[in-house]
Amino acid sequence: MTKIEDETIFLGPGPEHEYVLPPGLKSRNVSDGYHTFDELYQFRCAYNAMFFNELANKPHNPLNVHKSLKHNDGEECFGGDYFIVAANLPTGVITNHYEMRFSQYFKIPEKEECLFPYDGHTSKDVLSRIFLYLTYYA
């Protein structure tokens, strides 16, 4: 996961896609005219919490939906300021990280460590896995 720094936003891979914000402007306040990055992050979190909560409520939690303060290798998520949510969809494992302040909204089982080892998936892979799940299984 690439963390967006306060003074730089990344519009794509590589340094040619870096944009340094003017002094005093924070990336969370950047807007497309409708929503700020901060608002979009909160929407993403809320929708994802609803999705994960619904998946976890299936009888016997067959997709092993859970959250953890640690990755599968036992390392804390980004120094302990974040947690990970994970599910093993029929289309592949999906994960996301959120700041600790959002943990209360994920009403899903908590594990000592994430159950799934990192398989190298990217954000694009996660989106593809979710859309395939929605197309064929939801």
N, C-alpha and C positions, 0 to 999 in steps of 0.2 A: 504494500500500500504506500503510495506517495502522499506524504503529509503536506498539506498546503500551508506554507509559512505565511506569516502576517504581511510581509512586504513583497512577496513574489507569488504569482499565480502561474500555473503550468497549463497551457492550452493544448499540449500534446507532448509526445516523447522528444527528448533531446533539447539542448540549450537554445536552439532556434525558435522554440515555442515558449520560452520563458518571457514573462512580462513583469517588469519591476514596477510596482505601484508607486504613485507619488507619495512623498513623506506624509505620514499621518493617516493615510487611507489604509484600512485593514481589509484583507481579502473577504472576511465574513460580511462586510458591508457592501461588497461589489454586487451590482444588480443588473439584471437584463431588462429592467424597466417594470418588471412585475414582481420578482422575488429576489431577495438577497441570497448569497451562498448560505448564510446561516439559516434562513427560512427553508431553503431546499434541503439542507442537511436534516433539519427537524422533520420535514415532511417525509424524507426517506426513512428516518428512524421510526416514525409513527406507522407508516405503511408496512415497514418490515416487521415491527412488533406485532401488528395485527396478523400478518401472514404467518410468522413463526408461532404465535399463540394458537392460531387455528390448526396448524400442522401438528402441534404438540398435543392438541385435544383429541386427535384421532385415537380410537381404542388401542391401547398398548403402545402408543407412540412409535409406530413402525419405521418412521424415518429418522429415529434417534435424534430428534430436535433437542438442543440443549444450549446452555451458555456456560462460560468458564472465564476465570481470571487468567488462565494460563493456556498457552498453545499446547499442542500434543507433545512437544519435546520438553515440557515442563517450564519453559520460559514465560515470565509474566508478559502480558500483552502491552507492548510499548511502555515498559517501565512501570506497569501497574496502574496507569491512569485510564486504561481501557479494558473492556472485556470483549470476548468473541462470542458470536452466536453461530451455530452450525446446524446443518441438516443434511442427511444423505438422501437426496431425491433420486428417483429412478434414473434421472438424467445426469446425475453426478453430485458430488459434494458441493454445497454452497456455504460460504462463510461471510461474515461482515464484522467489523469492529465498531464499537461505540464507546463514547466517554462514559465513565462510571455513573454519572448523574442520570443516565437513561436506563439503567439496569432494572429499575422497578417496573418498567412497562413491559418487559419481557417476562411474562408469567410462565416460564418454561423450566424444566429441570436444570439444576445447576450441578456441574461435574467438577471434580478436582482439576482435571485437565481436559482440553478438547479431545473428544474421542477419535477424531480423524487426523491422520498425518497430512501435512500440507502436500497437495499433489501438483503444485506449480500453477494452479489456476490463476487467471487474471480477472480483473473486473469484467472484461468482455466475455470471458468464459462463464462467469457467474450469471450475467444477463442472459446469455444463450441458454444455459441450463434452466433458468427460471422460465423463460419464454417457451422452451420445449416442454417443460412440465405443465405450464398453463395450456398449451396446445393439445397435449395428449393425455394428461392425467387429471386435470382439474375439472 
